[in-house]
Amino acid sequence: MQRITAYLSSLLLSRRDDGYSTETVIVTAVLIGVAIAAATGIGTFVKTEVGGLSAEIP
C-alpha cells in the first residue's frame, strides 16, 4: 500500500509540462476554422446545384 501511495503522490506533486503548447493550440484552432469554412462552402455549392435540378416525371 505504501508503494501505491508513494506513486500517486509523486504523480500529484510532479511539475512536468505535459500539456499542449500555445502554438499547437493555435494551429489546431486555425485548422478547425479552415475545415468549417470548407464545409460551409461545399454545402453552399451543393445546395445551389441541387436547387438548379428539376425533376421531370415522364
Backbone hydrogen bonds in HBPLUS format (Angstrom, degrees):
<---DONOR---> <-ACCEPTOR-->    atom                        ^
c    i                          cat <-CA-CA->   ^        H-A-AA   ^      H-
h    n   atom  resd res      DA  || num        DHA   H-A  angle D-A-AA Bond
n    s   type  num  typ     dist DA aas  dist angle  dist       angle   num
A0005-THR N   A0001-MET O   3.01 MM   4  6.28 163.4  2.04 151.0 155.7     1
A0006-ALA N   A0002-GLN O   2.91 MM   4  6.08 158.5  1.95 146.5 152.5     2
A0007-TYR N   A0003-ARG O   2.85 MM   4  6.05 157.3  1.90 149.9 156.3     3
A0008-LEU N   A0004-ILE O   2.91 MM   4  6.12 168.4  1.92 155.3 158.0     4
A0009-SER N   A0005-THR O   2.95 MM   4  6.12 159.4  1.99 147.6 153.6     5
A0010-SER N   A0006-ALA O   2.97 MM   4  6.12 145.4  2.09 140.8 150.1     6
A0011-LEU N   A0007-TYR O   3.04 MM   4  6.36 147.1  2.15 145.8 154.8     7
A0012-LEU N   A0008-LEU O   3.01 MM   4  6.28 157.0  2.07 148.6 154.6     8
A0013-LEU N   A0009-SER O   2.95 MM   4  5.96 152.0  2.03 143.9 151.0     9
A0014-SER N   A0010-SER O   3.07 MM   4  5.79 121.2  2.43 133.7 143.5    10
A0025-VAL N   A0021-SER O   3.16 MM   4  6.51 158.7  2.21 151.3 156.6    11
A0026-ILE N   A0022-THR O   2.98 MM   4  6.22 159.7  2.02 153.0 158.4    12
A0027-VAL N   A0023-GLU O   2.92 MM   4  6.09 167.9  1.93 154.4 157.6    13
A0028-THR N   A0024-THR O   2.98 MM   4  6.06 158.9  2.02 145.4 151.6    14
A0029-ALA N   A0025-VAL O   3.00 MM   4  6.18 156.5  2.06 144.4 150.7    15
A0030-VAL N   A0026-ILE O   2.95 MM   4  6.21 156.2  2.01 150.8 157.1    16
A0031-LEU N   A0027-VAL O   2.96 MM   4  6.18 161.5  1.99 150.4 155.3    17
A0032-ILE N   A0028-THR O   2.97 MM   4  6.19 154.7  2.03 148.3 155.2    18
A0033-GLY N   A0029-ALA O   2.98 MM   4  6.21 154.7  2.04 143.9 150.9    19
A0034-VAL N   A0030-VAL O   2.92 MM   4  6.23 155.9  1.98 151.6 157.9    20
A0035-ALA N   A0031-LEU O   2.95 MM   4  6.15 156.5  2.00 145.8 152.4    21
A0036-ILE N   A0032-ILE O   2.95 MM   4  6.19 155.6  2.01 149.7 155.8    22
A0037-ALA N   A0033-GLY O   2.97 MM   4  6.19 159.0  2.01 147.3 153.2    23
A0038-ALA N   A0034-VAL O   2.88 MM   4  6.09 157.4  1.94 148.8 155.1    24
A0039-ALA N   A0035-ALA O   2.96 MM   4  6.12 159.7  2.00 146.3 151.8    25
A0040-THR N   A0036-ILE O   2.95 MM   4  6.13 153.6  2.02 146.1 153.3    26
A0041-GLY N   A0037-ALA O   2.95 MM   4  6.17 160.8  1.99 148.2 153.3    27
A0042-ILE N   A0038-ALA O   2.91 MM   4  6.11 161.5  1.94 151.8 156.8    28
A0043-GLY N   A0039-ALA O   2.92 MM   4  6.00 157.4  1.97 142.0 148.9    29
A0044-THR N   A0040-THR O   2.94 MM   4  6.15 155.8  2.00 149.3 155.4    30
A0045-PHE N   A0041-GLY O   3.00 MM   4  6.19 159.3  2.04 146.9 152.6    31
A0046-VAL N   A0042-ILE O   2.92 MM   4  6.14 163.1  1.95 153.8 158.0    32
A0047-LYS N   A0043-GLY O   3.00 MM   4  6.17 161.8  2.03 147.1 152.1    33
A0048-THR N   A0044-THR O   3.00 MM   4  6.18 154.7  2.06 146.5 153.4    34
A0049-GLU N   A0045-PHE O   2.95 MM   4  6.21 160.2  1.99 151.0 156.3    35
A0050-VAL N   A0046-VAL O   2.87 MM   4  6.00 161.7  1.90 154.1 159.3    36
A0051-GLY N   A0047-LYS O   2.91 MM   4  5.92 149.3  2.00 139.8 148.5    37
A0052-GLY N   A0048-THR O   3.24 MM   4  6.45 132.7  2.48 137.2 147.8    38
A0052-GLY N   A0049-GLU O   3.25 MM   3  5.27 135.9  2.46  94.4 105.8    39
A0053-LEU N   A0050-VAL O   3.18 MM   3  5.36 156.8  2.24 104.5 111.6    40
